[in-house]
Amino acid sequence: MNANNLSGVMWKKSARSAINGNCVEVAPLGEGQVGVRDSKNQSGPVLVFTPDEWKAFVGGVKDGEFDL
């Protein structure tokens, strides 16, 4: 999906995002879906996750599955 199709969506960056702007933004899209985009390319592509996909991702983050 392209970000231009999502006018009026309220995008948020993490309070812990880097000062240089290298981060992602997320937005609720309705029906539990969540959009994710590159903050440096706001008119570029958007990944859309179902509620179950987003819940699994957030759970993985909380459980440390993506720690380096």
C-alpha positions as CSV (number, residue, x, y, z in Angstrom):
1,M,0.0,0.0,0.0
2,N,1.2,3.5,-0.7
3,A,1.2,6.2,2.1
4,N,-0.6,8.6,-0.3
5,N,-3.7,6.4,0.0
6,L,-3.7,7.0,3.8
7,S,-4.4,10.7,4.1
8,G,-5.6,11.6,7.5
9,V,-3.8,8.8,9.3
10,M,-1.9,9.8,12.4
11,W,1.6,8.4,12.2
12,K,3.8,8.1,15.3
13,K,7.5,7.7,15.8
14,S,9.0,6.1,18.9
15,A,10.1,8.5,21.6
16,R,13.4,6.6,21.4
17,S,13.9,7.1,17.7
18,A,17.3,8.4,16.6
19,I,17.8,12.2,16.2
20,N,19.0,11.6,12.6
21,G,15.5,10.5,11.6
22,N,16.4,6.9,10.8
23,C,13.3,5.2,12.1
24,V,9.9,3.8,11.2
25,E,6.5,5.2,11.9
26,V,3.4,3.3,12.8
27,A,-0.3,4.2,12.6
28,P,-3.6,2.5,13.4
29,L,-5.5,1.9,10.2
30,G,-8.9,0.7,11.5
31,E,-10.2,-2.8,12.1
32,G,-7.1,-3.5,14.2
33,Q,-4.7,-3.2,11.3
34,V,-1.4,-1.3,11.7
35,G,0.6,0.5,9.1
36,V,4.4,0.8,9.2
37,R,6.5,3.1,7.0
38,D,10.0,4.6,6.7
39,S,10.1,8.0,8.2
40,K,12.5,9.2,5.5
41,N,10.1,8.2,2.7
42,Q,6.7,9.2,3.9
43,S,5.1,8.9,0.5
44,G,6.6,5.5,-0.1
45,P,5.3,2.0,0.6
46,V,3.4,1.1,3.7
47,L,3.5,-2.4,5.3
48,V,0.0,-3.3,6.6
49,F,-0.3,-5.9,9.4
50,T,-3.3,-7.7,10.6
51,P,-4.1,-7.6,14.3
52,D,-2.7,-11.1,14.9
53,E,0.5,-10.3,12.9
54,W,1.0,-7.1,14.9
55,K,0.3,-8.8,18.2
56,A,2.9,-11.5,17.4
57,F,5.5,-8.9,16.4
58,V,5.0,-6.8,19.6
59,G,5.2,-10.0,21.6
60,G,8.4,-10.9,20.0
61,V,9.9,-7.5,20.7
62,K,8.9,-7.7,24.3
63,D,10.3,-11.3,24.6
64,G,13.7,-10.2,23.1
65,E,13.4,-12.3,20.0
66,F,15.0,-9.5,17.9
67,D,17.8,-8.5,20.3
68,L,21.2,-8.5,18.8
